[in-house]
Amino acid sequence: MMTPRIVVSGGYLSWSGGRVRAAIGKGGLSYAKREGDGATPIGIFPLRRLLYRADRLPLPRTGLAVSAIHPSDGWSDDPRDGLYNQAVLLPHRYSHEWLWREDGVYDLIVPLGYNDDPPVPGLGSAIFLHCAGPDYSPTEGCVAIALPDLLRLVAECGPATAIEISAAP
C-alpha cells in the first residue's frame, strides 16, 4: 500500500489515483480557523482513522484503522466540553455532531488531525474528509468528495497519509 500525497486546492482533491471535485467549508479556506466560522483550515493534517456506516457499506479497503459508526456516536464541537473535538457517546450534554446521519454524507468519515493533539477550545472541531452531497454543497468546514472517489482514495491510504489543504489555485 502506498501513501498518497493528497492535496485539496481550487475546488479539487488530487492524489496519485486521480483528481476529483471537492466541496469545502461555506466560510472558504482559513489560516485562522475558529469554531463555527464554516471555514476549512489550511495546512497539512494526518488522516487519523476511517469511520463508516456498516449498515450501508461493506468494510472499506484501507490501511487506516477502521471503526463502524453506531447510532450513539457523536463528536464534541462545544469549546466548553472537556472532550472538545473528540468522539463522544450520545446522549451528550454538550453541543456535538451526530455521526449517524440519514443524508449519507457521514457514511464514510476520515477525521483529520486538525486541532486534536491536544485540542484547543475554540480553534475548530469535527474537521473530516467525508462524502459530498449530490450537489457538492459547501460543508461546515470539512472536505467532501463523492463516495466512490472517497472509497478509491482510502484504499490507498495508511497511517502515514496526510492531506494538504492549500489556498493556492
C-alpha positions in Angstrom: 0.0 0.0 0.0 1.4 3.3 -0.9 1.0 6.6 1.0 -0.5 9.1 -1.4 0.1 12.8 -1.3 -3.4 14.3 -1.0 -3.9 17.9 -2.0 -7.0 20.0 -1.8 -6.9 23.2 -3.8 -9.1 25.1 -6.2 -12.2 23.0 -5.6 -10.4 19.7 -6.3 -8.8 16.9 -4.3 -5.8 15.4 -6.1 -3.7 12.3 -5.4 -1.7 9.8 -7.5 -5.0 8.0 -8.1 -6.8 10.9 -9.6 -8.3 14.4 -9.4 -11.8 14.8 -8.3 -14.2 17.6 -7.4 -14.3 18.6 -3.8 -16.5 20.7 -1.6 -15.0 22.8 1.2 -16.4 24.9 4.0 -19.0 27.6 3.3 -16.6 30.0 5.0 -13.9 29.3 2.4 -10.4 28.5 3.5 -8.7 29.9 6.6 -5.3 30.1 8.2 -7.1 31.1 11.4 -9.9 28.6 11.8 -12.4 29.3 14.6 -15.3 27.2 15.9 -18.5 27.9 14.0 -16.9 30.0 11.2 -17.7 27.4 8.5 -14.1 27.6 7.2 -11.9 24.8 6.2 -8.4 25.1 7.8 -5.4 25.5 5.7 -2.4 23.2 6.5 -1.2 19.7 6.4 -3.1 17.2 8.5 -2.7 13.5 9.1 -5.6 11.1 8.4 -6.5 9.7 11.9 -8.7 6.8 11.0 -11.7 5.7 9.0 -15.3 5.6 10.3 -18.1 4.0 8.2 -21.7 3.0 8.3 -21.6 -0.8 8.3 -25.4 -0.9 7.7 -24.8 0.9 4.4 -21.3 -0.1 3.2 -19.1 -3.2 3.3 -15.9 -2.9 5.2 -13.8 -0.4 3.2 -10.4 -1.4 1.9 -7.8 0.8 3.6 -4.6 0.8 5.6 -6.1 3.2 8.1 -7.6 2.0 11.4 -11.3 1.3 10.8 -14.3 1.6 13.1 -18.0 1.2 12.4 -20.3 4.1 13.3 -23.1 3.4 15.7 -26.3 5.4 16.3 -24.9 6.5 19.7 -21.7 8.1 18.1 -21.1 11.8 18.2 -18.3 14.3 18.0 -18.0 17.2 20.5 -18.0 20.7 19.0 -18.5 22.6 22.2 -15.4 24.5 23.4 -16.7 24.3 27.0 -16.6 20.5 26.8 -13.6 18.6 28.3 -14.0 16.3 25.4 -13.9 19.1 22.8 -13.0 17.9 19.3 -13.2 14.2 20.3 -15.6 11.3 19.7 -18.3 11.1 22.3 -21.2 8.8 23.1 -24.7 10.1 22.8 -26.6 11.4 24.5 -24.0 14.1 25.4 -24.7 17.2 27.4 -22.6 19.5 25.3 -23.1 20.5 21.6 -22.0 17.8 19.2 -22.1 16.4 15.7 -24.3 13.4 15.3 -22.3 10.9 13.2 -25.3 8.6 12.4 -26.8 10.8 9.7 -29.6 9.9 7.3 -28.4 12.1 4.4 -25.4 9.8 3.7 -22.6 12.4 4.0 -21.2 10.7 7.0 -21.4 7.1 5.6 -17.6 7.3 5.3 -15.7 9.7 7.5 -11.9 10.3 7.9 -11.2 12.6 10.9 -8.3 14.9 10.1 -5.6 15.6 12.6 -6.7 19.2 13.0 -6.6 20.8 16.5 -6.5 17.4 18.2 -3.1 17.0 19.7 -4.2 18.5 22.1 -7.4 20.2 21.2 -7.5 23.9 21.9 -11.1 25.1 22.7 -12.5 27.4 20.1 -10.0 26.6 17.3 -12.4 24.3 15.4 -13.6 20.8 15.7 -15.0 17.9 13.7 -12.9 18.5 10.6 -13.4 15.5 8.4 -12.9 14.2 4.9 -16.4 12.8 4.1 -18.9 12.1 1.4 -20.2 15.0 -0.7 -23.8 15.7 -1.1 -25.3 15.3 -4.6 -24.9 19.0 -5.3 -21.4 19.3 -3.6 -22.9 21.9 -1.3 -20.4 23.7 1.0 -19.6 22.0 4.3 -19.3 23.4 7.8 -15.5 23.3 7.4 -14.8 19.7 6.2 -13.6 18.5 2.8 -16.1 16.4 0.9 -15.8 14.2 -2.2 -18.2 11.7 -3.9 -18.4 8.4 -2.1 -16.9 6.3 -5.0 -13.9 8.7 -5.1 -13.5 8.5 -1.3 -13.6 4.7 -1.4 -10.8 4.8 -4.1 -8.8 7.3 -2.1 -8.9 5.5 1.3 -7.9 2.2 -0.4 -4.5 3.9 -1.0 -4.2 5.4 2.5 -2.3 4.2 5.5 -1.2 5.5 8.9 1.4 7.9 7.4 -1.0 9.6 5.0 -1.7 13.3 5.3 -3.8 15.8 3.5 -2.6 19.2 2.4 -5.3 21.9 2.2 -4.0 24.8 0.3 -5.2 28.3 -0.7 -3.1 28.1 -3.9 -5.1 27.6 -7.1 
